[in-house]
């Protein structure tokens, strides 16, 4: 006790001597918001730093606590030498603001604190640089406070210059020292005058020819130091500022950057050059920007962009795009903006610019600059000036290029990029553009796609300049493709302008029209007509024939008539036909022969659809809708996103007039028996076009700019292609030699006497001439055979491409079905779609598994599930077709039963439930009134009343027919071992239509014990439980019937539980869980309603169930079981902990507890002393006991004893309780444990096999 008192006295004395930390605790714990100010001051975001400084000043002024002020000064002074360079200016500015706001703080005290905290002589060598920066930014804070009587330069010269002089004189040694010098020169130019710089460095300026080698070494070191940070070292940016200040930027850029860093050929140095270029753009003049963007740094940047397209390479292009984007956003000089964007557009790889055609930085261009840039692009297209481009070629291109066609190839690539660049400007919604600018681009692209200049005329601006290099056919094909892609963007373009009317139209999401309401495609057609009318000045690439020109004029006339009708009474049909006429009219320039018949059919279709003077008969309406659908199907066969969008829009407008014949035309596309020769014709045409478009020089292009054919998912069929290639190899290797070839070879050899009889030597009988003739005949025979093999390969390739294109066409046609189900869900024709779509799903499940097929299946299933089965609106006028719908429901349920895969059967079952909802109508099931007590005595009257109530809720549904259909399905599911039906399907039936619980309950109860397998019995329990929980079932029966029903259910569950004798597989456990869930409900219902139900048999069955071997292993099963037993009055026994056996002192002396870190005996290696083990085994066989332990056992025993002694010494009497643990097993036991483990593994293998068989039987 005395010792304890003395220690407490010493502690109190030490506490009295220690400095008080009460204030610190109050700052650190009670005011967390105050500490967060300092964290925010150190953050790199400038706005965050400024807000934190402002809040800190407000807090100090409001609190007026001396402790907080002292802590603030201490924390700010420490932050002046922070390792993060962005934190130093923040702490310096904060200190300056505090000193300026709180004049009571003495400056001399703060200066002394800075000197003491950041003394370079007292800190470690590694921290000297930070200490110097701390002094520097401290003096800067004092000067910025505005309270100095002396100038900041004078304070810097008196206080810091002497301490920093040695570091400043050796500025070219390290990047840190050079950075310190550069910052000092920029902040205190009056101190570091040229005379002092000459004393320090030997030159009055920093950027000199003599200093370039030294600066170069420092820059290389700095570049390698930030290799992983991907940023420009501060010393590099400061050198840029100094070079501009000293008017030596050209010298610095040429000698230090281009002739120095860039020639190092290392990644960090090259990236530093690129970052210097990006950071220098806002600082340079117009001439300097021109010099930088046409130099070697830009050329090497372009080579990097092209070579970095491979996957595992660092890409600097996003970082450069950030630099340019930031420059264009902040730059207000239009000349600089135009120069930067055109310079990057002229950085080309064999004529193709390295920046993408959808470069997003143009969104920051001023409107006038954007117009000039578009004019520059058009002039570059007309007169490609490749000499002004910074062009380069890769090594592979230099090896493979041909000098004769190189110039023409570069022009083609440049023009291709320019067209895509112009298209992307219209596509980008962030680019501010006017309607005149959009129309100007569209006119330019259309003109050069389909026309050429004959003479100049002021009426057509595109004729003012002719291409210096003629536009070839390949370029015009690319322009035409881009034009139709442009039509797609124009059709999706919102209304342009800033007026109130435009804003109102955009709120309605109006697209594809100008501010005055005209379609963009109509404006382009008007321009095309103007070009055709000026035949003297322009010439069409494919001149119209008389018939084609007549078709064009007729199209314009019909469009004008439709426009007039649209002004008086706008209808969906007029707008739909107007779009179709305009679209087909523009396609006259691309494929005139195909569009002639299409235009005449379209005209006849329109006249029959819109003629109101003569009453159209049903047959006429049938014809025009079918013609319209055929036209849409033809347009969908073309590879164009715009055509696909137009067809979807037009079909949505003619949906109300679609008839059964028109819908059947769409569904015939998916019928495999009706795939005729038309699809093959389309395929051959497409493949020929692709062969013309794809040339060897275009393979491996940087990007696919044309989006016109983006709907064709040919790349998704790689899996099927690989399989077909394997089949071809098998055909070539295994069965390539047919009988005809073998017979032909035999004939050739016999004709040349090359075949000899047995025992005869034919070499002497054949002369040289005969052998030469024989060789020629054999060569001809093999060449013919090779042609046959190649023809087979070509045929297979043609069939593969045909399959791809046909499937792609079907995917597009699915759009029409989706539109119809969305626009007309209440039509009777919806029912005609159900079976064909299920046929599509079945066919796709049995076909290939390539990506395109999976997309087709996924889209079909999505439309079927979401647009059809889950539709909120459905047909209600079904009185005339209710019998057909009942037959259709029966066919769907039978179709589900016949499936081999439950994933397909679920769609059939869902469609049957959809028909159930349609037949039943929108009447609620819950209008049935409960059976009154007076009706209990008259059972017949009560049943009749219930039937009357049910008939009022069923609508057009024939409950007897439907019950028979689902009864057969349920019986098959419960009695057939392999069925595609699942219990979830019938649960869904009961959930959505509870009326079926009343009709299917009795059979479900029987299957609780009569199900073919445990799984079916468990599902029967779930169905019965769901039925008993429905309100409709309880309202449909009397109390006596309810009590009788519960008795039957309890009896069936009892019989089912009696059959359970063991838990071998998981299915047994699941069945018992389902039974117990049903039992819980039954017991609760009986006890709550006080029913007279006998449960003795159930109790006995439950008790015998709980006594089965291994029953306690299943936690969930055990919990549900005892929950049921609790309701029956049984309590769950508590598990008693096993008491440790009484151990004699002799047994306690040995090592009883398993030590941590030791291997068990079964895991130890037994081969290291075979002889000893063999001798011991022999002695054991003879019955003698080997009492003498081996040397290994003695050593192990010693280790255990020593460890035990150490534990006893440290824990005292705790080991006494550990000695009561049960002793370890004998060493002879591991053999038996191994046998047990083997048997356990065999049991696991058996269980897995059984589980696989069960899954196979379930069809899972």
DAMOJO-V859859 format. One line per field, one symbol per residue. phi: phi as a letter, one per 40 degrees, with the letter a starting at -180 (. if undefined). psi: psi as a letter, one per 40 degrees, with the letter a starting at -180 (. if undefined). burial: b if it has 16 or more other ideal C-beta (glycine too) atoms within 10 Angstrom, else e. Layout:
phi = ???
psi = ???
burial = ???
This chain:
phi = .cccccccccccccccccccbcccccccbcbcccccdccccccccccccccccccccccccccfccccccccccccccccbccccccccccccccccccccbcccccccccccccccbccccccccbccccccccccccccccccgbccccdcccccccbcccccccccbcccbcccccccccccccbcccccdccccccbgacbccbcccddccccccccccccbcccfaccdccccccccccccfbcccccccccccbccccgbcdccccccccccccdccccccccccccbccccccccccccccccccbcbcdccccccccccccccbccccdccccccccccbbfgccccccbdcccccccdcccccccccccccccbcbccccccabccccccccbccbcccccccccccccccccccccccccccabcccccccccccccccbbacbbcaccbccccbbccbdccccccccccccccccdccccbcccchbccccccccccgcbgbcccgccccccccccccccccbccbbbccbdcccccccccccccccccccccccccacbcccccccccccccccccccbccccccccccccccccccbcccbcccccccdcccccccccccccccccacccccccccccccbdcbcbccccccccccccccbccccccccccccccccccccbdcccgccabccbcbcccccccbcccccccccccccccccbcccccccccccccccccfccbccgbbccccbcccccccccccccccccccccccccccccccccccccccccccccccddccccccccbcccccdccccccccccccccccccbccccccccccccccccccbcbccbacbcbccbcccccccccccccccccccbccccccccccccccdccccgccccccccccccccccbccccccccccccccbcgcccccccccccccccccccbbcbaccbccccccdcccbccccccbcdccccccbbccacccccccccccccccccccccccbcccccccccccccccccccccccbabcbccccccccccccccdcccccccccfccbcbccccccccccccccgcccccccccccccccccchcbcccccccccccbcdccccccbccccgccccccccbccacccccccccccccgcbcccccccccccccccccccccccccbgcccccccccccccccccdccccccccccccccccccccccccccccgc
psi = dddddddddddddddddiihedddddddddgddddddddddeidhddddddddddddddddddfhdddddddddddddedfidhdedddddddddddddddgeehhdddddddddddfhdeeiiddeddddddddddddddddedeehdiiddddddddddddedddddfdedidddddddddddddgdddgidddddddeeieidgiddeddddddddddddddfdeefihiddddddddddddeffddddddddcdecddedfidddddddddddddedeeiidddddddeeaddddddddddddeeidfihhedddddddddddddehehdddddddddddeehigfehidiiefheeeeeiiddddddddddddddddghgedeigiiiidddddeihddeddddddddddddddddddddddheehhiidddddddddddddedeiihdiihedhdeedhihdhihidddddddddddddddddddehihiieiddddddddefhieiideeiidddddddddddddegdddihidgiiidddddddddddddddddddddddhhidddddddddddddddedddgdddeddddddddddddddehedhhhidddddddddddddddddddeighdddddddddddddeddehiddddddddddehdeehaeddddddddddddddddhideehfidigdhedfeehgdeefdddddddddddddddddfdhidddddddddddddefehiiheiheddehaddddddddddddddddddddddddddddddddddddddddddddddddddddddddfeeieeddedddddddddddddeaifidddddddddddddddddcdehdiihdgfddeddddddddddddddddeiehdddddddddddddddddddafhieeehiihiddeddgdddddddddddddeeebehgddddddddddddddddehdhieiiddddddddddgededddeddddddedeeididddddddddddddddeiddddeeiiddddddddddddddddddddeheigdidddddddddddddddddddddddefighheddddddddddeeihededhdddddddddddddeeiihiihhhhhhihhidddedihdihiheiiideeiheeegddddddddddddeeihgehiiddddddddddddddddddddebededddeeiiiiiieedddddddddddddddddddddddddddddef.
burial = eeeeeeeeeeeeeeeeeeeeeeeeeebeeeeeebeebbebbbeeeeeebbebbeebbebbeeeebeebbebbbebbbebbbbeeeebbbbbbbbbbbbbeebeebeeeebbebbeebbebeebeeeebbbbbbbbbbbbbbbbbbeeeeeebbebbbebbbebbeebbeebbebbbbbbbbbbbbebbeebbeeebbeebbeeebbbbeebbebbbebbbbbbeebeeeeebbbbbbbbbebbbebebbeebbebbbbebbbebeeebbbbbbbbbbbbbbeebeeebbeebbbbebbbbbbbbbbeeeeeeeeebbeebbebbbbbbeebeeeebbbbbbbbbbbbbbbbbbbbbbebebbbbbbeebbbbbbebbbebbbebebeebbbbbeeeeeeeeeeeeeeebbbbbbbbbbbbbbbbbbbeeebebebebbbbbbbbbbbbbbbbbeeeeeebebbeeebebebeeebbbbbbbbbbbbbbbbbebebbeeeeebeebeeeeeebbbeeeebbbbbbbebbeebbebeebbeeeeeeeeebeebbeebbebbeebeebeeeeeeebbbbbbbbbbbbbbbbbbebeebbebbebbbebbebbbeeeeeeeeeeebbbbbbbbebbbbbbbbbbbbbbbbbbbbbbbbbeebbeebbebbbebbeeeeeeeebeebbeebeeeeeeeeeeeeeeebeebbbbbebbbeebbeebbeebeeeeeeeeeeeeeeeebeebbeebeeebebeeeeeeeeeeeeeeeeeeebeebbeeeeeebeeeeeeeeeeeeeeebbbbbbbbbbbbbbbbbbbbbeebeebebbbebbbbbbebbbbbbeebebebbeebbebbbebbeebbbeeeebbeebeebeeebbebbbbbbebbbebeebebbbbbbbbbbbbbbbbbeeeebeebeebeeebeeeeeebbebbeebbeebbbbbebeebeebbeebbeebbeeeebbbbbebbeebbeebbbbbbbbbebbbbbbbbbbbbbbbbbbbbbbbbbbebebbebbbbeeebeebbbebbbbbbebbeebeebebebbbbbbbbbbbbbbbbbebbeeeeeebebeebbebbeebeeeeebeebeebeebbbebbeeeeeeeeeeeeeeeeebeeeeeeebbeeeeeeeeeeeeeeeeeeeeeeeeeeeeeeeeeeeeeeeeeeeeeeebeeebeeeeeeeeeebeeebeeeeeeeeeebeeeeeeeeeeeeeeeeeeeeeeebeeebbe
